[in-house]
Amino acid sequence: MKLTPTRRQSIQWLAAGLAAGCAARPANSEQPQTTSGWRDGPSLPFPVQEIYPCLHAGRIHLAGGFIAEDGRITGPTAAHNALDLETGKWTPLADLPVARHHPQLVSVNGALHCIGGFQSGPEGGWQMQSTAWRYDATGDAWLPATSLPVVNGESSGGIIRGKLYLAGGRQPSGTRNLDWNDHTDVGTLLCFDGARWEVLASMPTARNSAIAGVLDGRLHIVAGRTVDGGNTAVHEVYDPGTDRWETLAPMPRAQGGLASGVVDGKLYTFGGEWFDNGGGVYEDAWVYDPRNDRWSAIEDMPKPRHGLGGVTVGSDIYLIGGALERGGSRTSAAVEIYTP
C-alpha cells in the first residue's frame, strides 16, 4: 500500500515510510520480561532525530540529523557533540563541513568517520551524498575521507574485525537526486577498512531504516521499511567468511526507523514508527537470542520514539534523541539507558 500524500506534504523534512502497524502486541510473542532496566540519561543539548551516533575513544559522538524548534523539524544540522560518560556532559566539538541528516557516524580502526547521508539545497532537501569525512581530534576538525563508491543514505551497518559493513538503504532510482521520492530501496552491501570500499553480495531484501547488530562475527539486519511495501519484519544475516546471506526468525512486529544495541551476545531493538491509520510510534522493545533463533518481548520504552540512535556502552544501551510522534512532530532531546 502506498501513501497518497507526497512525502513533503506528509512529514515535511522527515524521512519515513509506511508500516503494517497494529495496536496489540503480536499474539505469538512472549510476554514482556519485567526487568525494570530503564533509566534516564543525560539529555541532548537540543532536540534532534534521524541520527546515527556511535561510541568512539570512550565517548558517544553525535553529528548531523534533523533539529527542531517547538518540537517540529526546521532542517538539518552540522552540529557535532560528544558525551563524556563519566561526567554525563555533552561537549560541542567541530561542526561537520556541511549540515546533513541521516549521516552514518562510525568508528573504524581508531578513526571517527561521518559517511553519506543527505544535504539540502535550493532545489530539494534530500540530496543523497557519497562523500565522507574523518574527525581529527587533535585539531578538532573534519578532514576529507574516502568517498563511498555510490551515494548512500538510511542504511544500517556494523563493525566486524576492523571493517565496516554497510547494508541496504536507498539510492536514486533515476538521474534525479533532490527529494525523498527520487530514491528507491537497495540491498547493496559495502565494506570499508578505513582506506577503501568494496562491494559485496547484496542483501536479499532491499530496505531502508533497518537496524543492525554484530553477533558471533556475523552482521544481522532486522526490520526496517520499504518505499512501496511499508514496514518489514524480515531478519537476514551476512557471513563475511562466505560472502553469503541467510534468513532467520523475523522480528515479531514490522517496525521501521528503530534503534538497536548488542549486549552479552544478544540483539535488542527499540521503537520505530508507522503511518497507516493515522500513524504512531512503537513503544515495543525486543531481544533476539541467536542460540535458539528466537525473539522475546522486553519492557516497553518509557519514552517511545522513532528516528533515534542506539549506542552500546558495556552492558548499557543508550537510546538517543528521536521523535515522540510519527514524522516531524515532537522531536526530542531525550536520552534513555536500558540495561538488560
N, C-alpha and C positions, 0 to 999 in steps of 0.2 A: 504494500500500500504506500502510495506517495502522499506527501503533504501538499495540499493545494496551494497555500500562500507561498510566496517566494521566501528564500532564506532570509533576505534582508528585512522583509515585512514581518516575519515571524519573530526573530530574536535580535534584530539589528546587527550588532557586531559579532555575536557569539556563534561559534560552530556547534552544531548539534545534529541530531538526526531523529528518526522515528524509533519507536520501541513497541514491542508487544507487551506492554506493561499491564499488570493487574494488581489489585489491592491486597489480595491474600497471599501468604507465603505458600509456595508450591506444596501440594499435599504429599509428594513423595520425598520431601526433605526431612532431615532430623529436626527435632525441636531445638530452640536456642540453648546453648550452654550458658549457665548463669555464672560467668566468670567475674563480672564486675571489674573488668580490666580497663575501663576508660577513665581518663583524667584530662583536664585542660592543660595545654602547653602555652608557651609564650606567644601572644598574639602578634600577627604581622604588623609592620608599620602602616599598611594601607590595605584595603580590600583588593583582591586580585584572584583571577581564575584563568583556566586554560594554561596550566603551568606544568613543568617537568623538573622539579628540584632534584638535587642529588647530594649525597654525602661526599665531601672532598676535604682531605687534610684535616679531619677531625671536626669540621663544621658543616652545617647544612647550607648549601648555596641555592638561591632562588634568583632567577633573572628573567625578565620579559613577562608576557602574559597580558591579559586584559585588566585594566584598572577601572575603578568605578567611583562615582560620586552619588551620595544618597542611595547607594545600593545598585545603581544602574550603570552599565558599561559606558565609558566615554571614549575608549580607544586603547591601543596597545601602549606598552611602556618599555623603556630601555633600562629601568631601574634594576640594580643588582645589589642584593643584601645577603649577609651570611649570619647564621645563628650560632653563637657561642654556646655549646651545650652545657658548660659549667656555670656560666653566669645567667643563662637564659635571655640574653640580649641580642637583638638583631642590629647589625652594624652595616651602614651603607658603604658600598665599595664602588669601583669604577663602573659607570653605566656601559651597557652594550653600545657599540658604534651606531646602531640603528634600532629603534623600537620594533619589537617583534612579539607576536603572540604564537603560542604553541612551539617555542623553540625547545629542543632537547638539550638539557644540561647533563653532561656525563663526565665521570672521572675515569680516564683511560691511562693506565701506566703512569700514574702520578701527576697527570696534567688534566686541568679542567677545560672542557670544550663546550661551546654553545653551537648547536648544529641545526641548520634548516629553519623551519617554521614559516611564518607569513609576515609580510610587511604591508603597510597601507600606503596608498598614493592618491593622486588626484583622480585616477580612473577607477580605483577599486581598493577594497580593504583586505583582500585575500590573495595577495601576490606571493605564491609559494616560492621558496628560496632553496638554493643548493649551497650557498656559501656558509662558512663556519669560522669561528674564532677560537683562540686559545687564551686563557687568562694568565697573565704574568703577575704573580703575587708580589714580587719584589718591586716592580714599578707600578703596581695597581693599574694595569692597563690590559685591554683586549687586543691581541695581535692576530693577523690573518692566519688561518689554518687550512689544511687540505679540504677542498670543497668536495661535496658529495658528487657521485657520478651522475645523479639525476636530482631534480628538485624533490623535496620531501617534507611532509607535514602530517601530524596526527598519527605517527607511527608508534611502535612500542619496542623497547629494547632492554638488553641485559648484558652484563659483562661475564665472559667465560674465558678463564685462563688468559687474562690480559687483553682480550679483544672484545669490542662492542659488536653485538649482533642486533640489527635494527630491522624490524619486520613490519610489513603492511603499511597502513596509512593511505594517503590519497596522492594522486598526481593529475596534472591536466589531462582531460580527455581529448583535447584538440590543441589548436595553436593558441587559444585564448587562455590567459592566466591572470585574472583580475578579481574574480568573485568566487564564493563558495560553490556556486552552481557550475563553475567551469571545470570542476575536478571530479574524478571518479575513484572508486576503491581499487587498491592494488594489493597483491600478495608478495611484492618484491622483498627479498631478504638481502641486506647489505652487511658486510663485515668490515670493521675498521680497527687497525692495530695501532693507531696513533700517528701513522705516517701515510698509509694508503688505504683505499677502499677496494673491496672485492664483491662481486655479485655472486650469490649462492642460489641454491634451489628455492624456488618460490613457495611461499606458504599456500596450502591448498585453498583456504578460504580467504579471499580478498576482503579486507575490512579496515576500519579506522577506529580510533579512540578505544582500543582494547587495553588490557593490562598485560604485563609480562612479569615472569619470575624465573630465576635460575634455580633448579633443583637437581642435584646429582649430576652437574655438568651439562644439563640439557635446558634449552630455552622453551618455557611454556608461554603460549599466547592464548589468552582466555577472553571470551565475551567480546564486547565492542559493538560497533554499529556499521550498517551498510547504507549507501546512498539510496538504493532502490528498495531494499527489503526490511529496513528498520533494524532494531537491536538483534543481536545474536548471542546464544549461549555457548557457541562452539569452542572447544578446547583442543588445541593442537600443540604438539611438542616437537622441537627440532633437535637432532643429534649432530653436533659438529663432526663427530668421528666418521659418520656415514653420509653426511650431507642429505639426510632424509627426514621427512616429517611423518608423524604418527598421530592419529586421532584418539583422544582419551575421553573420559567421562565429562559431559558438558556441565557448566555451572548450572545450578538448579533454576536460576532465573536469568533471562536475557537482559543484561544491563550494559549501557554504553556511557562513556565519559566517567568511568570509575577510577579508583586508585588501588594500589596493592603494596604488599610487603612480604618478605620471607623471614621466618623465624623458626629455628630448630628443624629445618628441612621441610617445612610446611608453607604453603602459599595462602595468604589471606587477602581477601578482596573487600572493597568498601564503596558503597554509594553508587552514583550514576543517575541518569535521568531518562524519562520517556516523554513523548509528545502527543500521542493519540489520546482521545477523550479528555482533552484539556491539559494533559501533561502533568508531570510531577517529578519529584526527586526521591530516589530509593533510600530508605533507611537500612536496607539489608546489608549484612556482612556475612562472609562465608570463609571457611577454611578447607583447603584441599590437602589430603594426605596421600602422597604418591605410593605409599606402601600397599594400600588397598584400592587405589584409584577411586577415591570416594570423597564427596563433598559433605560438609556438615554446616549447619547454621550456628553462628555465634551471636553474642549480644548485639542488638541493633546499635547503630550510631546515635549518640545523643544529639548531634547536630548533622542531620542528613544533608549531603552536598554532592554536587557533580562538578566536573572541571577542576578537581582538587589534585594535589600531588601527594604521593606516598613515598616516604623515605624510612628505611630500616636502620636503626642505631642500636646495635647489640640485640637485646630482647624487646626493644620498644619499636613501634611503628608510628611515625609522625604523619598525621593527615593534615595537610596544609592548604589553606585558602579554599577556593571553590565558590559555589553559589548555593543558597538555601532554597531557591526555586529554579525551575527549569528555565533554560535560556539565559537572558541577560539580567534577570532580576535578582535582587538581594545578594549581590556579590559580597563575600565575607572575608574578614581578616582572621578568622578563627584558626587555631591550631589545636588539634586533639591528639592525644597519645594513647595508643592501645597497646597493652601488654598482655599477651596470651597467658 
